[in-house]
Amino acid sequence: MQKLSTGQCLCGTVKFRVSGEFENFFLCHCARCRKDSGSAHSANLFSSKATITWLSGEESKKEFQLSGSQHVKCFCLDCGSALPFSQENNRMLVVPAGSLDSQIDMRPNAHIFFSSRANWDNDLDSLERKNGLPD
């Protein structure tokens, strides 16, 4: 039975379905991923066999490729949420983990470009944890 995952952007304009399994799940700490995620790292799932079907809003997605690199960011033109894209001439589907509504049944394989991580991205397990906004 083929695995199906669904997802969408934050505003719900762009919706998609991924058919197939993910082979890798990486947390990337490179400066480019930190810039386009606005966070400590990106969290992306990769598949060389899965296919994507755009269910709605495909005209509201924009793909940006950084000149002189393989770095790509796909996002919703309305809300800016990260969206899936194909890389390496459609041989690799890259899906931002946070864009999926379906449960992800795999753990990240690795932190990549870890030596490039932000200087504040150390010992984060020791921070206080809250289940909502601070008081």
Secondary structure as GFF3:
##gff-version 3
##sequence-region A 1 135
A	DSSP	beta_strand	4	8	.	.	.	ID=ss1
A	DSSP	beta_strand	15	19	.	.	.	ID=ss2
A	DSSP	beta_strand	24	28	.	.	.	ID=ss3
A	DSSP	alpha_helix	31	37	.	.	.	ID=ss4
A	DSSP	beta_strand	42	47	.	.	.	ID=ss5
A	DSSP	beta_strand	51	56	.	.	.	ID=ss6
A	DSSP	three_ten_helix	58	60	.	.	.	ID=ss7
A	DSSP	beta_strand	61	65	.	.	.	ID=ss8
A	DSSP	beta_strand	72	76	.	.	.	ID=ss9
A	DSSP	beta_strand	82	83	.	.	.	ID=ss10
A	DSSP	beta_strand	85	87	.	.	.	ID=ss11
A	DSSP	beta_strand	92	96	.	.	.	ID=ss12
A	DSSP	three_ten_helix	97	99	.	.	.	ID=ss13
A	DSSP	beta_strand	110	112	.	.	.	ID=ss14
A	DSSP	three_ten_helix	114	116	.	.	.	ID=ss15
A	DSSP	three_ten_helix	124	126	.	.	.	ID=ss16
###
